[in-house]
């Protein structure tokens, strides 16, 4: 943390000396545009030997790709990337996948837009990039082959990718297919500590094996006919995944027996999506219509087999579940540019969402399998939702002022094991102002109200065999609302140097957490008001200018935060569940342009992740991980890359403390303390185009 603070201070000091620093290196930006825009032409990225548009976007100084929130609806799921000034009309096809299908030679320039994002329909995104493609190019086929080997054991896992991309005068399209196998092997040592004395009662030697395959076909196209512009997107994805964990449990006291516990989980997921949009300009009025539909089918099972060490059965549990999610969205956007210095935006959206779930839980204690009813597991959840927004953006010299009023209305109907009908209405105001006196400095202030979306699976009961629990659903759960206050200061220096600091404060109503039904049973619920505050930092530091390390840069992204909510069990303040206090992602890269070789490393550091149950407390600590790579485009006309992951063989630590009754108000029953070796792996990648 102290190192990060020192880097921030040094970078800001460098930014305060523009006459010295800027004279030594030319700006990559086209400064004829507005101060809030910086244009990076394609030659700027040549030093990084990019193969795809994704490689180029990742090298934009001071920018981090945001895939979007994955929320229901279209507006609230926005990422921070445009292609030819348009947001892709898709939700299942990630921005990374779309950019990876675009060859680097098709990119003309990338525009970084800070603060003034009016007209782009990316709610909540104050910093975006617009990838502009060349108007006409020959068709390009891109290929990628990747092979991963777990150093500590496990099978060889290959990945193959092939895409075709073309741009004509009135037509652009990209289509790609991916085949991927994945596997994870990990070993763990877990100790069972009993009572307040924490005496050692059991040693558990555990092996985890995850295996699976993924198949995907996706594409998008753009058609221009006169003043009409059409986009169509489609994707189909199949994912098969199995998990097996074998736990050999050696008893160290007379009250326990030696056991073999085998947990198995499997899931088949089939997802497909079709979407499209039409846009046209009518003088000062721009209009856009968007339609999207998607469906996801899940077929899952989970089991737990407890046996004595001689193979004698003790208890067997099996849960089979089937669920189907569907979403249909229609949206209209209108932009009015007829008033000087103002842009008026009106949008309206309607969506229909649906989740059906069926669960069969079987228990066998030696007398044969018996079906055990699980309350709330077999249910149907439907939602009809409307979203409306009106925004005015005023631009005056270096100032941008944005004011938006949004509204959301929804009705959720649940039938089956649990029946309920509820309606919600929320206002979602937003205010943002940005000051950009020059391309090097940008200051942004924003206030907005965010309304979380309810996860339909929180309405549905499920099983958790790993911790021997039932996860009950709650049809009365309400969405939490948050007032978000943020202030960002961005300072650029030299050719690639940039530092952005963003302090934030969140005031939360109806925090979504867990509520007690009885001493050992809990449901998702709302536990009152809370708050969250802290600071985020993003930096790109030019080490060539600072310490003379030619072709080197350091990218840093991280955050530090504190949070507070009143615990529904103890009545005392505690941090929010499942939120880390500190995390840092540090990436170093050095390019040797003449040799066409690059190398680098990435350090990921995270604070422990806490979870607060009704009768338990869990702390998950991933520690520090180190990855490294070396790549070249010198041979055979394509890129070859070797990446080593988890070089220091990092250990994941999980401590689960379970109490005899309510957490922290009852005596400690036991602690499960697990240390898991994540394992090291080598990844060989070759990719190119023809």
C-alpha positions as CSV (number, residue, x, y, z in Angstrom):
1,X,0.0,0.0,0.0
2,X,2.8,2.4,0.8
3,X,4.5,1.6,-2.5
4,X,1.3,2.6,-4.3
5,X,1.0,5.9,-2.4
6,X,4.6,6.7,-3.2
7,X,4.1,5.9,-6.9
8,X,1.0,8.2,-7.0
9,X,2.9,11.0,-5.4
10,X,5.8,10.7,-7.8
11,X,3.5,10.5,-10.8
12,X,1.6,13.6,-9.8
13,X,4.8,15.4,-9.2
14,X,5.9,14.5,-12.7
15,X,2.5,15.6,-14.0
16,X,3.0,19.0,-12.5
17,X,6.1,19.6,-14.7
18,X,4.6,19.6,-18.1
19,X,7.1,22.0,-19.7
20,X,9.9,19.5,-18.9
21,X,8.3,16.2,-19.5
22,X,6.2,17.0,-22.5
23,X,9.1,18.5,-24.4
24,X,10.9,15.1,-24.3
25,X,8.2,13.0,-25.9
26,X,5.6,13.8,-28.5
27,X,1.9,13.4,-27.7
28,X,0.2,10.4,-29.5
29,X,-3.1,12.3,-29.4
30,X,-4.6,14.3,-32.2
31,X,-5.1,17.5,-30.2
32,X,-7.2,19.3,-32.8
33,X,-10.3,17.7,-31.2
34,X,-11.8,18.5,-27.9
35,X,-9.7,18.4,-24.7
36,X,-11.7,15.5,-23.3
37,X,-10.7,13.3,-26.3
38,X,-7.3,11.8,-27.1
39,X,-6.9,10.1,-30.4
40,X,-4.4,7.2,-30.7
41,X,-3.7,6.3,-34.4
42,X,-2.9,2.7,-35.2
43,X,0.9,3.4,-35.6
44,X,1.0,4.3,-31.9
45,X,0.4,0.7,-31.0
46,X,3.0,-0.7,-33.4
47,X,5.5,-0.9,-30.5
48,X,3.4,-3.6,-28.9
49,X,3.1,-5.8,-32.0
50,X,-0.7,-6.2,-31.6
51,X,-2.6,-9.0,-33.3
52,X,-6.1,-8.0,-32.4
53,X,-8.1,-4.9,-31.5
54,X,-8.2,-6.3,-28.0
55,X,-4.4,-6.1,-27.8
56,X,-4.6,-2.4,-28.8
57,X,-7.4,-1.5,-26.3
58,X,-5.5,-3.0,-23.5
59,X,-2.5,-0.8,-24.3
60,X,-4.4,2.5,-24.2
61,X,-2.7,4.5,-21.4
62,X,-4.9,4.9,-18.4
63,X,-7.8,2.8,-19.6
64,X,-9.1,-0.4,-18.2
65,X,-11.6,-2.5,-20.1
66,X,-15.0,-2.9,-18.4
67,X,-17.1,-5.7,-19.7
68,X,-20.3,-4.4,-18.2
69,X,-22.3,-5.5,-15.2
70,X,-24.3,-8.4,-16.6
71,X,-27.6,-6.9,-15.3
72,X,-31.0,-7.6,-16.8
73,X,-32.0,-5.1,-19.4
74,X,-29.8,-3.4,-21.9
75,X,-29.0,0.1,-20.5
76,X,-27.7,-1.1,-17.1
77,X,-25.4,-3.7,-18.6
78,X,-23.2,-1.3,-20.6
79,X,-19.4,-1.7,-20.9
80,X,-17.0,1.0,-21.8
81,X,-16.1,0.3,-25.5
82,X,-17.7,1.5,-28.7
83,X,-17.0,0.2,-32.2
84,X,-17.3,2.9,-34.9
85,X,-19.2,5.0,-32.4
86,X,-21.8,2.4,-31.7
87,X,-22.4,0.1,-28.7
88,X,-22.7,-3.6,-29.7
89,X,-26.3,-4.7,-29.4
90,X,-25.4,-7.8,-27.4
91,X,-25.1,-9.0,-23.8
92,X,-23.8,-12.5,-24.0
93,X,-21.0,-11.7,-26.4
94,X,-18.4,-10.0,-24.3
95,X,-16.5,-6.9,-25.4
96,X,-13.2,-8.9,-25.1
97,X,-14.6,-11.6,-27.5
98,X,-15.8,-9.0,-30.0
99,X,-12.5,-7.2,-30.0
100,X,-10.6,-10.4,-30.2
101,X,-12.3,-11.2,-33.5
102,X,-11.1,-7.9,-35.1
103,X,-7.6,-8.1,-36.5
104,X,-5.3,-5.2,-35.6
105,X,-4.7,-4.3,-39.2
106,X,-8.4,-3.3,-39.5
107,X,-8.1,-0.6,-36.8
108,X,-7.6,2.9,-38.0
109,X,-7.5,4.6,-34.6
110,X,-8.8,4.5,-31.0
111,X,-10.3,7.5,-29.4
112,X,-10.2,7.9,-25.6
113,X,-13.2,9.9,-24.4
114,X,-13.2,11.3,-20.8
115,X,-16.1,12.9,-19.2
116,X,-18.2,14.0,-22.2
117,X,-19.8,10.6,-23.2
118,X,-23.1,12.2,-24.3
119,X,-24.8,10.5,-27.2
120,X,-23.2,7.1,-26.6
121,X,-25.8,5.5,-24.3
122,X,-23.3,4.1,-21.8
123,X,-24.9,4.9,-18.5
124,X,-22.4,5.2,-15.6
125,X,-19.3,5.1,-17.8
126,X,-17.3,8.4,-17.7
127,X,-14.3,7.1,-19.5
128,X,-14.7,5.1,-22.8
129,X,-12.9,4.2,-25.9
130,X,-14.2,4.2,-29.5
131,X,-12.5,1.7,-31.8
132,X,-12.7,3.2,-35.3
133,X,-12.2,0.7,-38.2
134,X,-10.9,1.3,-41.7
135,X,-13.7,1.7,-44.2
136,X,-12.5,-0.9,-46.7
137,X,-10.1,-3.8,-46.2
138,X,-9.7,-7.3,-47.6
139,X,-11.1,-10.2,-45.6
140,X,-8.8,-11.5,-42.8
141,X,-8.8,-14.8,-41.1
142,X,-7.4,-14.9,-37.6
143,X,-6.4,-18.0,-35.8
144,X,-5.2,-18.9,-32.3
145,X,-4.0,-22.1,-30.7
146,X,-3.3,-22.4,-27.0
147,X,-2.0,-25.3,-24.9
148,X,-1.9,-25.2,-21.1
149,X,-0.1,-27.7,-18.9
150,X,-0.5,-27.8,-15.1
151,X,3.1,-28.2,-13.8
152,X,1.9,-30.1,-10.8
153,X,-0.2,-32.6,-12.7
154,X,-3.3,-32.9,-14.8
155,X,-4.0,-33.2,-18.5
156,X,-2.9,-31.1,-21.4
157,X,-5.7,-28.6,-22.2
158,X,-5.9,-27.1,-25.7
159,X,-7.9,-24.2,-27.1
160,X,-8.5,-23.4,-30.7
161,X,-10.0,-20.2,-32.2
162,X,-10.7,-19.3,-35.9
163,X,-12.4,-16.1,-37.1
164,X,-13.1,-14.3,-40.4
165,X,-13.4,-10.6,-40.6
166,X,-14.1,-8.2,-43.5
167,X,-15.0,-4.6,-44.1
168,X,-16.5,-3.2,-47.3
169,X,-18.0,0.2,-48.3
170,X,-21.4,-0.7,-46.8
171,X,-20.8,-4.0,-45.1
172,X,-18.8,-5.2,-42.1
173,X,-18.9,-8.5,-40.4
174,X,-16.9,-10.7,-38.0
175,X,-17.6,-14.4,-37.2
176,X,-15.6,-16.7,-35.0
177,X,-15.6,-20.1,-33.4
178,X,-13.9,-21.4,-30.3
179,X,-13.2,-24.8,-28.9
180,X,-11.7,-25.0,-25.4
181,X,-10.9,-27.6,-22.9
182,X,-10.1,-26.6,-19.3
183,X,-8.8,-28.5,-16.3
184,X,-7.7,-27.6,-12.8
185,X,-5.9,-29.8,-10.3
186,X,-5.3,-28.7,-6.7
187,X,-4.4,-30.3,-3.4
188,X,-5.4,-29.1,0.0
189,X,-4.7,-29.8,3.7
190,X,-7.5,-29.0,6.0
191,X,-7.6,-29.1,9.8
192,X,-10.7,-29.5,12.0
193,X,-10.3,-27.6,15.2
194,X,-12.9,-28.3,17.9
195,X,-14.4,-26.0,20.5
196,X,-13.1,-22.9,22.1
197,X,-9.8,-24.7,22.9
198,X,-9.4,-25.3,19.1
199,X,-8.0,-28.8,19.7
200,X,-7.1,-30.7,16.6
201,X,-9.8,-33.3,15.9
202,X,-9.3,-34.3,12.3
203,X,-6.8,-34.0,9.4
204,X,-8.2,-33.8,5.9
205,X,-6.1,-34.6,2.8
206,X,-8.0,-33.3,-0.2
207,X,-7.7,-33.5,-4.0
208,X,-9.7,-31.2,-6.3
209,X,-10.2,-32.0,-10.0
210,X,-12.1,-29.7,-12.4
211,X,-12.6,-30.7,-16.0
212,X,-14.7,-29.3,-18.8
213,X,-15.1,-28.2,-22.4
214,X,-16.6,-25.1,-24.1
215,X,-17.9,-24.7,-27.6
216,X,-18.8,-21.3,-29.0
217,X,-19.9,-19.7,-32.3
218,X,-20.5,-15.9,-32.4
219,X,-20.7,-13.2,-35.0
220,X,-21.8,-9.7,-35.7
221,X,-22.5,-7.6,-38.9
222,X,-23.0,-4.0,-39.8
223,X,-25.0,-2.9,-42.9
224,X,-25.3,0.6,-44.1
225,X,-28.0,1.6,-46.6
226,X,-28.1,5.3,-47.3
227,X,-28.9,7.0,-44.0
228,X,-29.9,3.7,-42.4
229,X,-27.5,1.7,-40.3
230,X,-28.2,-1.9,-39.2
231,X,-26.4,-4.2,-36.7
232,X,-27.1,-7.8,-36.1
233,X,-25.4,-10.1,-33.5
234,X,-25.7,-13.7,-32.6
235,X,-24.0,-16.2,-30.3
236,X,-24.4,-19.8,-29.2
237,X,-22.3,-21.2,-26.3
238,X,-22.2,-24.7,-24.8
239,X,-20.3,-25.3,-21.5
240,X,-19.8,-28.7,-19.8
241,X,-18.1,-28.7,-16.4
242,X,-17.5,-31.4,-13.8
243,X,-15.9,-31.1,-10.4
244,X,-14.7,-33.8,-8.0
245,X,-13.2,-33.3,-4.6
246,X,-12.0,-36.3,-2.6
247,X,-11.4,-35.7,1.1
248,X,-9.6,-38.3,3.2
249,X,-10.5,-37.5,6.8
250,X,-8.2,-39.0,9.5
251,X,-9.7,-38.8,13.0
252,X,-7.4,-37.8,15.9
253,X,-9.9,-38.2,18.7
254,X,-12.1,-41.1,19.8
255,X,-15.4,-39.3,19.1
256,X,-14.7,-39.2,15.4
257,X,-14.1,-42.0,12.8
258,X,-11.9,-42.1,9.7
259,X,-14.0,-41.2,6.6
260,X,-13.8,-40.8,2.9
261,X,-16.0,-37.9,1.6
262,X,-16.5,-37.4,-2.2
263,X,-18.2,-34.4,-3.5
264,X,-19.2,-34.3,-7.2
265,X,-20.8,-31.5,-9.2
266,X,-21.7,-31.3,-12.9
267,X,-23.3,-28.7,-15.1
268,X,-24.3,-28.4,-18.7
269,X,-25.1,-24.9,-19.8
270,X,-26.5,-24.0,-23.3
271,X,-26.9,-20.3,-24.0
272,X,-27.9,-18.5,-27.2
273,X,-28.7,-14.9,-28.1
274,X,-29.9,-12.9,-31.1
275,X,-29.9,-9.1,-31.2
276,X,-29.9,-6.2,-33.6
277,X,-30.5,-2.5,-34.0
278,X,-31.5,0.1,-36.6
279,X,-30.4,3.7,-36.4
280,X,-31.0,6.7,-38.7
281,X,-30.4,10.5,-38.5
282,X,-33.3,12.9,-39.2
283,X,-31.4,16.1,-39.3
284,X,-30.9,17.2,-35.7
285,X,-32.6,14.1,-34.5
286,X,-30.9,10.7,-34.2
287,X,-33.1,7.6,-33.6
288,X,-32.2,4.1,-32.7
289,X,-34.3,0.9,-32.1
290,X,-32.8,-2.1,-30.3
291,X,-34.1,-5.6,-29.9
292,X,-32.5,-8.5,-28.1
293,X,-33.5,-12.0,-27.0
294,X,-31.5,-14.7,-25.1
295,X,-32.0,-18.0,-23.3
296,X,-29.9,-20.0,-21.0
297,X,-30.5,-23.7,-20.0
298,X,-28.8,-25.2,-17.0
299,X,-28.8,-29.0,-16.3
300,X,-26.9,-29.5,-13.0
301,X,-26.3,-32.1,-10.3
302,X,-24.4,-32.2,-7.1
303,X,-23.7,-35.1,-4.7
304,X,-21.9,-35.9,-1.5
305,X,-20.9,-39.5,-0.6
306,X,-19.7,-40.1,3.1
307,X,-18.2,-43.5,3.8
308,X,-16.0,-45.1,6.4
309,X,-12.4,-45.6,5.4
310,X,-13.2,-49.3,4.7
311,X,-15.9,-48.3,2.2
312,X,-18.9,-48.8,4.4
313,X,-21.6,-46.2,3.4
314,X,-22.7,-43.6,5.9
315,X,-24.9,-41.2,4.0
316,X,-25.3,-40.2,0.3
317,X,-26.9,-37.0,-0.9
318,X,-27.9,-36.1,-4.4
319,X,-29.5,-33.0,-5.9
320,X,-30.6,-32.7,-9.5
321,X,-31.7,-29.3,-10.8
322,X,-32.9,-27.9,-14.1
323,X,-33.4,-24.2,-14.7
324,X,-34.1,-22.0,-17.7
325,X,-33.5,-18.2,-17.9
326,X,-35.0,-16.1,-20.7
327,X,-34.9,-12.4,-21.5
328,X,-36.5,-10.3,-24.2
329,X,-35.7,-6.6,-24.5
330,X,-37.0,-3.7,-26.7
331,X,-35.4,-0.2,-26.5
332,X,-35.7,3.1,-28.3
333,X,-33.1,6.0,-28.1
334,X,-33.6,9.5,-29.4
335,X,-30.9,12.2,-29.5
336,X,-31.7,15.9,-30.2
337,X,-28.8,18.1,-31.3
338,X,-30.8,21.1,-32.5
339,X,-29.8,23.3,-29.5
340,X,-26.4,24.9,-29.4
341,X,-24.0,23.4,-26.8
342,X,-26.7,21.0,-25.6
343,X,-27.5,17.4,-26.4
344,X,-30.9,16.0,-25.3
345,X,-31.2,12.2,-25.0
346,X,-34.4,10.3,-24.4
347,X,-34.5,6.5,-24.0
348,X,-37.2,4.0,-23.1
349,X,-36.8,0.3,-22.5
350,X,-39.1,-2.6,-21.9
351,X,-38.0,-6.1,-20.8
352,X,-39.6,-9.5,-19.9
353,X,-37.5,-11.8,-17.8
354,X,-38.2,-15.3,-16.7
355,X,-36.6,-18.0,-14.5
356,X,-38.0,-21.5,-14.0
357,X,-36.3,-23.9,-11.6
358,X,-36.8,-27.5,-10.6
359,X,-34.9,-29.4,-7.9
360,X,-35.0,-33.0,-6.7
361,X,-33.1,-33.7,-3.4
362,X,-32.4,-37.4,-2.6
363,X,-31.0,-38.7,0.8
364,X,-29.8,-42.2,1.5
365,X,-28.8,-43.1,5.0
366,X,-28.6,-46.8,4.3
367,X,-32.3,-47.6,4.0
368,X,-32.5,-46.7,0.4
369,X,-32.9,-43.3,-1.3
370,X,-35.7,-41.0,-0.1
371,X,-36.8,-37.8,-1.8
372,X,-36.6,-34.8,0.7
373,X,-38.8,-31.8,-0.1
374,X,-36.9,-28.5,-0.3
375,X,-39.2,-25.5,0.3
376,X,-39.1,-23.0,-2.4
377,X,-36.9,-25.0,-4.8
378,X,-39.5,-25.6,-7.5
379,X,-40.7,-22.2,-8.7
380,X,-41.3,-19.8,-11.6
381,X,-40.2,-16.2,-11.4
382,X,-41.4,-13.6,-14.0
383,X,-40.6,-10.0,-14.3
384,X,-42.0,-7.2,-16.5
385,X,-39.8,-4.1,-16.3
386,X,-39.8,-0.6,-17.8
387,X,-36.9,1.8,-17.8
388,X,-37.1,5.5,-18.8
389,X,-34.4,8.2,-19.0
390,X,-34.1,11.9,-20.0
391,X,-30.6,13.5,-20.1
392,X,-29.3,16.9,-21.0
393,X,-25.6,17.4,-21.6
394,X,-24.3,21.0,-21.8
395,X,-20.8,21.7,-23.2
396,X,-19.2,25.1,-22.6
397,X,-15.5,25.5,-23.3
398,X,-13.6,23.1,-21.0
399,X,-16.7,22.3,-19.0
400,X,-19.2,19.5,-19.5
401,X,-22.3,19.3,-17.3
402,X,-24.6,16.3,-17.5
403,X,-28.0,15.9,-15.7
404,X,-30.2,12.8,-16.1
405,X,-33.4,11.6,-14.5
406,X,-34.2,8.0,-14.9
407,X,-37.1,5.9,-13.6
408,X,-37.6,2.2,-13.3
409,X,-40.9,0.3,-12.8
410,X,-41.2,-3.5,-12.4
411,X,-43.5,-6.2,-11.4
412,X,-42.2,-9.6,-10.2
413,X,-44.5,-12.6,-10.0
414,X,-43.5,-15.8,-8.3
415,X,-45.5,-19.1,-8.5
416,X,-44.9,-22.7,-7.5
417,X,-43.6,-23.6,-4.0
418,X,-43.7,-19.9,-3.1
419,X,-46.3,-17.5,-4.5
420,X,-45.9,-13.7,-4.4
421,X,-46.5,-10.6,-6.5
422,X,-44.7,-7.3,-6.0
423,X,-44.3,-4.0,-7.8
424,X,-41.4,-1.6,-7.5
425,X,-40.9,2.0,-8.7
426,X,-37.6,3.8,-8.3
427,X,-36.1,7.2,-9.5
428,X,-32.5,7.1,-10.6
429,X,-31.1,10.6,-10.9
430,X,-27.5,11.3,-12.1
431,X,-25.4,14.5,-12.2
432,X,-21.9,14.7,-13.6
433,X,-19.6,17.6,-14.3
434,X,-16.2,17.5,-16.0
435,X,-13.5,20.1,-16.5
436,X,-10.8,19.5,-19.1
437,X,-8.6,22.6,-19.5
438,X,-6.2,20.7,-21.7
439,X,-5.7,17.1,-22.9
440,X,-3.3,16.4,-19.9
441,X,-5.8,17.2,-17.1
442,X,-9.4,16.1,-16.6
443,X,-11.4,16.4,-13.4
444,X,-14.8,14.8,-12.9
445,X,-17.4,14.9,-10.2
446,X,-20.5,12.7,-10.2
447,X,-23.5,11.9,-8.0
448,X,-26.0,9.2,-9.0
449,X,-28.5,6.8,-7.5
450,X,-28.0,3.1,-8.4
451,X,-30.7,0.5,-7.9
452,X,-29.4,-3.0,-7.7
453,X,-31.2,-5.8,-9.6
454,X,-32.5,-8.8,-7.7
455,X,-30.9,-12.1,-8.6
456,X,-33.8,-14.4,-9.4
457,X,-31.8,-17.3,-8.0
458,X,-32.0,-15.6,-4.5
459,X,-35.8,-16.4,-4.7
460,X,-35.0,-20.1,-5.3
461,X,-33.8,-22.6,-2.7
462,X,-30.8,-24.8,-3.4
463,X,-28.4,-27.2,-1.7
464,X,-24.8,-26.6,-0.5
465,X,-23.2,-30.0,0.2
466,X,-19.7,-28.6,0.7
467,X,-20.8,-26.9,3.9
468,X,-23.7,-29.2,4.6
469,X,-26.3,-26.5,4.3
470,X,-29.6,-25.6,2.6
471,X,-29.6,-22.2,0.8
472,X,-33.2,-21.1,1.1
473,X,-34.8,-18.5,-1.2
474,X,-36.7,-15.4,-0.1
475,X,-39.5,-14.1,-2.3
476,X,-39.7,-10.9,-0.2
477,X,-36.2,-9.7,-1.0
478,X,-35.9,-6.1,-2.1
479,X,-33.3,-4.4,-4.3
480,X,-30.7,-2.3,-2.4
481,X,-30.3,1.3,-3.4
482,X,-27.1,3.3,-3.3
483,X,-26.3,7.0,-3.6
484,X,-22.8,7.1,-5.2
485,X,-20.5,10.1,-4.8
486,X,-17.3,10.1,-6.8
487,X,-14.5,12.6,-7.7
488,X,-11.8,11.7,-10.3
489,X,-8.7,13.6,-11.1
490,X,-6.7,12.5,-14.1
491,X,-3.2,13.8,-14.9
492,X,-1.3,12.9,-18.0
493,X,2.4,13.4,-18.7
494,X,4.8,12.4,-21.4
495,X,3.7,10.1,-24.2
496,X,1.9,7.4,-22.1
497,X,2.1,8.5,-18.5
498,X,-1.2,8.9,-16.6
499,X,-2.5,8.8,-13.0
500,X,-6.1,8.8,-12.1
501,X,-7.3,9.0,-8.5
502,X,-11.0,8.5,-7.6
503,X,-12.2,8.8,-4.0
504,X,-15.7,7.6,-3.5
505,X,-18.5,7.4,-0.9
506,X,-21.6,5.1,-1.1
507,X,-24.7,5.4,1.0
508,X,-26.7,2.2,0.9
509,X,-30.3,1.5,1.7
510,X,-31.7,-2.1,2.2
511,X,-28.3,-3.8,2.1
512,X,-28.7,-7.3,0.6
513,X,-27.2,-9.9,2.9
514,X,-28.5,-12.8,5.0
515,X,-31.3,-12.8,7.6
516,X,-31.8,-15.4,10.4
517,X,-34.9,-17.7,10.3
518,X,-33.6,-19.6,13.3
519,X,-30.2,-20.2,15.0
520,X,-29.0,-22.4,12.1
521,X,-31.2,-21.3,9.1
522,X,-30.8,-18.2,7.0
523,X,-32.3,-16.6,3.8
524,X,-31.2,-13.8,1.6
525,X,-32.7,-10.6,2.9
526,X,-32.3,-6.9,3.6
527,X,-30.5,-5.9,6.8
528,X,-30.8,-2.1,6.9
529,X,-28.5,0.8,5.9
530,X,-24.8,0.7,5.2
531,X,-22.0,2.7,3.8
532,X,-18.8,2.2,1.8
533,X,-16.0,4.6,1.2
534,X,-12.5,4.5,-0.2
535,X,-10.3,5.4,-3.1
536,X,-9.4,3.8,-6.5
537,X,-6.2,4.4,-8.5
538,X,-5.2,3.7,-12.1
539,X,-1.7,4.5,-13.4
540,X,0.4,4.0,-16.5
541,X,4.0,4.9,-15.7
542,X,6.6,5.4,-18.4
543,X,9.7,3.7,-17.0
544,X,11.7,4.6,-20.1
545,X,11.4,8.3,-19.2
546,X,11.8,7.9,-15.4
547,X,14.6,5.3,-15.0
548,X,15.8,4.8,-18.5
549,X,14.4,1.3,-19.0
550,X,13.8,1.4,-22.7
551,X,10.3,0.3,-23.9
552,X,9.1,-0.4,-20.4
553,X,5.8,0.6,-18.8
554,X,4.1,-0.1,-15.5
555,X,0.3,-0.3,-15.2
556,X,-1.2,-0.3,-11.8
557,X,-4.9,-0.6,-10.8
558,X,-6.2,-1.0,-7.3
559,X,-8.5,0.2,-4.6
560,X,-8.7,0.6,-0.8
561,X,-12.0,0.8,1.0
562,X,-13.8,0.5,4.3
563,X,-17.5,-0.4,4.8
564,X,-20.0,-0.6,7.7
565,X,-23.4,-2.2,8.3
566,X,-25.2,-3.2,11.5
567,X,-25.0,-7.0,11.9
568,X,-28.5,-8.5,12.1
569,X,-27.2,-11.3,14.4
570,X,-25.0,-9.4,16.9
571,X,-26.4,-5.9,16.5
572,X,-22.9,-4.5,16.2
573,X,-21.2,-2.8,13.3
574,X,-19.2,-4.9,10.9
575,X,-17.9,-4.7,7.3
576,X,-20.1,-5.6,4.3
577,X,-20.0,-9.3,3.4
578,X,-18.0,-10.5,0.4
579,X,-16.0,-7.3,-0.1
580,X,-12.2,-6.9,0.1
581,X,-10.6,-4.0,1.8
582,X,-7.6,-3.7,-0.5
583,X,-6.7,-5.1,-3.9
584,X,-3.9,-4.3,-6.4
585,X,-3.1,-5.4,-9.9
586,X,0.4,-4.5,-11.1
587,X,1.5,-5.2,-14.7
588,X,5.0,-4.6,-16.0
589,X,5.8,-4.8,-19.7
590,X,9.0,-4.1,-21.7
591,X,9.0,-4.1,-25.5
592,X,12.2,-4.4,-27.6
593,X,10.9,-3.1,-31.0
594,X,13.8,-4.0,-33.2
595,X,14.0,-7.5,-31.8
596,X,10.2,-7.8,-31.8
597,X,10.3,-9.3,-28.4
598,X,8.4,-8.4,-25.2
599,X,8.4,-9.7,-21.7
600,X,6.6,-8.8,-18.5
601,X,5.0,-9.9,-15.3
602,X,1.8,-9.4,-13.3
603,X,1.4,-9.3,-9.5
604,X,-2.1,-9.6,-8.1
605,X,-2.6,-8.9,-4.4
606,X,-5.9,-9.0,-2.6
607,X,-7.0,-8.7,1.0
608,X,-9.0,-11.5,2.6
609,X,-12.6,-11.8,1.6
610,X,-15.0,-12.1,4.6
611,X,-18.4,-13.8,4.7
612,X,-20.8,-13.5,7.6
613,X,-23.5,-16.3,7.9
614,X,-26.0,-16.7,10.7
615,X,-24.0,-19.3,12.6
616,X,-20.7,-19.1,10.8
617,X,-17.9,-16.7,9.7
618,X,-15.7,-17.5,6.6
619,X,-12.5,-15.8,5.6
620,X,-11.0,-16.5,2.2
621,X,-7.4,-15.3,1.6
622,X,-5.9,-15.6,-1.9
623,X,-2.7,-13.8,-0.9
624,X,-0.3,-12.8,-3.7
625,X,0.0,-14.3,-7.2
626,X,2.8,-13.8,-9.7
627,X,2.5,-14.5,-13.5
628,X,5.2,-13.8,-16.1
629,X,5.3,-14.0,-19.9
630,X,7.6,-13.6,-22.9
631,X,6.3,-13.1,-26.5
632,X,7.7,-12.5,-30.0
633,X,6.5,-11.8,-33.5
634,X,9.9,-12.4,-35.0
635,X,9.4,-15.9,-36.3
636,X,7.0,-17.3,-38.9
637,X,5.0,-14.1,-39.2
638,X,2.8,-14.7,-36.1
639,X,2.9,-14.2,-32.4
640,X,4.3,-16.8,-30.1
641,X,3.8,-16.3,-26.3
642,X,4.8,-18.4,-23.3
643,X,3.1,-17.5,-20.0
644,X,3.9,-19.0,-16.6
645,X,1.1,-18.6,-14.0
646,X,1.4,-18.7,-10.3
647,X,5.2,-18.8,-10.3
648,X,5.4,-18.6,-6.5
649,X,2.9,-21.5,-6.1
650,X,0.6,-19.3,-4.1
651,X,-1.6,-20.9,-1.4
652,X,-5.3,-20.1,-0.9
653,X,-6.3,-20.1,2.7
654,X,-9.9,-20.6,3.9
655,X,-11.0,-20.5,7.5
656,X,-14.6,-21.4,8.4
657,X,-15.7,-20.9,12.0
658,X,-19.0,-22.5,12.9
659,X,-20.8,-21.7,16.2
660,X,-23.3,-23.9,18.2
661,X,-26.0,-21.2,17.7
662,X,-26.0,-17.6,16.5
663,X,-22.6,-16.4,15.3
664,X,-20.4,-14.6,18.0
665,X,-23.3,-15.0,20.5
666,X,-22.8,-18.8,21.0
667,X,-19.8,-20.9,21.8
668,X,-17.5,-21.9,19.0
669,X,-18.4,-25.4,17.7
670,X,-15.5,-26.0,15.2
671,X,-13.2,-24.4,12.7
672,X,-12.3,-25.8,9.3
673,X,-8.9,-24.4,8.3
674,X,-7.8,-25.2,4.8
675,X,-4.7,-24.4,2.8
676,X,-5.0,-25.2,-0.9
677,X,-2.2,-25.2,-3.4
678,X,-3.6,-23.6,-6.5
679,X,-0.9,-25.0,-8.7
680,X,1.5,-23.7,-11.4
681,X,0.9,-23.9,-15.1
682,X,2.6,-23.1,-18.4
683,X,0.6,-21.7,-21.4
684,X,1.9,-21.7,-24.9
685,X,0.0,-19.5,-27.4
686,X,0.5,-19.1,-31.1
687,X,-1.8,-16.7,-33.0
688,X,-1.8,-14.9,-36.3
689,X,-3.8,-14.0,-39.4
690,X,-3.9,-14.8,-43.1
